[in-house]
Amino acid sequence: MDKMFGDYEMHPGSGVNPPYSPAYPVEWECALRTLEVMTRVDRRKTEALLADTPFELVNDRVAFRFMASPGHTLSLHNGRMFDLMVTVPVRYEGLFTQTHIYMYCSDPMGIAAGRELFGYTKKDCTYRFDETPNGAIEGWVNRRGGQLADFSFAPDPTAPVVRLVDGAEQPAGEIHVRRLPHPERLETAYADVVYRRTPLSYSAPVPGYAAMKLHPSRFDPLTALEPEILSAQFMVSDVYGGGFAVEDRRLLKRLIP
């Protein structure tokens, strides 16, 4: 059996020339190793980024999540995939959730799956994410030869832990506006509001201190956020996966028919 996608196969009717898109499995699994750098950003900046969405911003926090995914079944030969999620908490029609205002991924299969199915703001990147036995982390994110971010983390049990919102209840799932450009002119052909909630059980956060340097980029203006670091924490999940049987996947609204 071809194990290109781990234990997951194409659904009937999918393949090289599928009658439906996408031509890859819509189920997957991996482990997660996440460095979360929690920041504060002027709300006017994040509200401006959400101005063309129906989402209500919850607070002034922005999470920079540097995420290594060992054994990702969508990655080539089940290798390690990497994502940088820049995330804010939002509300929409009774949902307390989050959206990624910027997102970068190291694997083309992960980019396509995220953008086509769920409207993630994924762009391609290369990365380094190195861990040491004492729990320190160092790495960078680069997009097409331009440096986007350098980051490092040193664990410290006395450091504060600040999450995306205060309180025990954290935003659940993810929500985005999924857009497709019009083939004839500079406008959107259609836009949908898409929600997904994938079961995820993280370990307790390991607190520490992080350094993060963002680099100017014309097409990826992360530096314009001018984030103030509030805390940093490292978390792991041994089993993380998505699919129709385990996820809450919903097409909530068609914005442009």
Residue pairs with C-beta under 8 A, 6 or more apart in sequence:
3 78
4 77
5 24
5 25
5 28
5 73
5 74
6 28
6 29
6 71
6 73
6 78
7 29
7 73
8 25
8 27
8 28
8 29
8 73
8 243
9 25
10 18
10 23
10 24
10 25
11 25
11 26
13 19
13 20
14 20
14 22
14 23
14 24
15 23
16 23
17 23
21 116
22 112
22 113
22 116
22 117
24 74
24 109
24 112
24 113
25 73
25 74
26 113
26 117
26 243
26 244
27 241
27 242
27 243
27 244
28 72
28 73
28 74
28 113
28 241
28 242
28 243
29 71
29 72
29 73
29 239
29 240
29 241
29 242
30 69
30 70
30 71
30 72
30 73
30 75
30 81
30 240
30 241
31 69
31 70
31 71
31 236
31 237
31 238
31 239
31 240
32 67
32 68
32 69
32 200
32 202
32 235
32 236
32 237
32 240
33 67
33 68
33 69
33 70
33 129
33 131
33 234
33 236
34 65
34 66
34 67
34 68
34 202
34 234
34 235
34 236
34 237
35 65
35 66
35 67
35 129
35 137
35 151
35 153
35 210
35 232
35 233
35 234
36 63
36 64
36 65
36 66
36 205
36 232
36 233
36 234
36 235
37 63
37 64
37 65
37 66
37 151
37 153
37 210
37 212
37 229
37 231
37 232
38 61
38 62
38 63
38 64
38 162
38 163
38 164
38 229
38 230
38 231
38 232
38 233
39 61
39 62
39 63
39 64
39 225
39 227
39 228
39 229
39 230
40 60
40 61
40 62
40 227
40 228
40 230
41 60
41 61
41 62
41 225
41 226
41 227
41 228
42 60
42 226
43 57
43 59
43 60
45 224
45 225
45 226
46 57
46 60
46 62
46 88
46 101
46 225
47 57
49 101
50 57
50 88
50 90
50 99
50 101
52 177
53 99
53 177
54 92
54 177
54 193
54 253
54 255
55 90
55 91
55 92
55 99
55 175
56 90
56 91
56 92
57 88
57 89
57 90
58 88
58 89
58 90
58 91
58 96
58 165
58 171
59 89
59 165
61 88
61 89
61 162
61 164
61 165
61 230
62 86
62 87
62 88
62 101
62 225
62 227
63 85
63 86
63 87
63 88
63 164
64 84
64 85
64 86
64 149
64 151
64 212
64 227
65 83
65 84
65 85
65 86
65 87
66 82
66 84
66 129
66 137
66 139
66 141
66 151
67 82
67 83
67 84
67 85
68 80
68 81
68 82
68 129
69 75
69 80
69 81
69 82
69 83
69 240
70 80
71 78
71 79
71 80
72 78
72 79
72 80
72 81
72 107
72 110
74 81
74 107
74 109
74 110
74 113
75 81
75 107
75 109
75 110
76 107
76 109
81 105
81 106
81 107
81 110
82 105
82 106
82 107
82 125
82 127
82 129
83 103
83 104
83 105
83 106
83 110
83 122
84 102
84 103
84 104
84 125
84 127
84 141
84 148
84 149
85 100
85 102
85 103
86 100
86 101
86 102
86 103
86 222
86 225
87 98
87 99
87 100
87 101
87 164
88 98
88 99
88 101
88 164
89 96
89 97
89 98
89 164
89 165
89 171
90 97
90 98
90 99
90 171
90 175
91 97
92 175
92 193
92 195
92 252
93 252
95 172
95 173
95 175
95 195
96 169
96 171
96 172
97 171
97 172
97 173
97 174
97 175
97 195
97 197
98 164
98 171
98 173
98 174
98 175
99 174
99 175
99 176
100 120
100 121
100 174
100 176
101 121
102 121
102 220
102 222
103 114
103 120
103 121
103 122
103 123
104 122
104 123
104 124
104 125
104 141
104 143
104 148
105 111
105 114
105 122
105 123
105 124
105 125
106 124
106 125
106 126
106 127
108 124
110 122
111 122
111 123
111 124
114 120
114 122
115 121
115 122
115 178
116 178
117 178
117 194
118 174
118 176
118 178
118 194
118 196
119 176
119 177
119 178
119 179
119 192
119 194
120 174
120 176
121 176
123 143
123 220
124 143
124 144
125 141
125 142
125 143
125 148
126 141
126 142
126 143
127 139
127 140
127 141
127 142
128 138
128 139
128 140
129 137
129 139
130 137
130 138
130 139
131 137
132 138
134 155
135 154
135 155
135 206
135 208
135 234
136 152
136 153
136 154
136 155
137 151
137 152
137 153
137 234
138 151
138 152
138 153
139 150
139 151
139 152
140 147
140 148
140 149
140 150
140 151
141 147
141 148
141 149
141 151
142 148
143 217
143 220
146 215
146 217
146 220
147 215
148 214
148 215
148 217
148 220
148 222
149 212
149 213
149 214
149 215
149 222
150 211
150 212
150 213
150 215
151 210
151 211
151 212
151 213
152 210
152 211
153 208
153 209
153 210
153 232
153 234
154 208
154 209
154 210
155 206
155 207
155 208
155 234
156 207
156 208
156 209
157 207
158 207
159 207
159 208
159 209
159 231
159 232
160 207
160 230
160 231
161 205
161 207
161 231
161 233
162 230
162 231
163 170
163 205
164 170
164 171
165 171
172 197
173 195
173 196
173 197
173 198
173 248
174 195
174 196
174 197
175 193
175 194
175 195
175 252
176 193
176 194
177 191
177 192
177 193
177 194
177 255
178 191
178 192
178 193
178 194
179 188
179 190
179 191
180 188
180 189
180 190
180 191
181 187
181 188
181 189
182 188
182 189
183 189
188 256
189 256
190 254
190 255
190 256
190 257
191 254
191 255
191 256
192 251
192 252
192 253
192 254
192 255
193 251
193 252
193 253
193 255
194 249
194 250
194 251
194 252
195 248
195 249
195 250
195 252
196 242
196 247
196 248
196 249
196 250
197 247
197 248
198 240
198 241
198 242
198 246
198 247
199 241
199 246
199 247
200 237
200 240
201 237
201 239
202 235
202 236
202 237
203 235
203 236
203 237
204 235
205 233
205 234
205 235
206 233
206 234
206 235
207 231
207 232
207 233
208 232
208 233
208 234
209 232
210 229
210 232
212 227
212 229
214 222
214 223
214 225
214 227
215 222
215 223
216 223
217 223
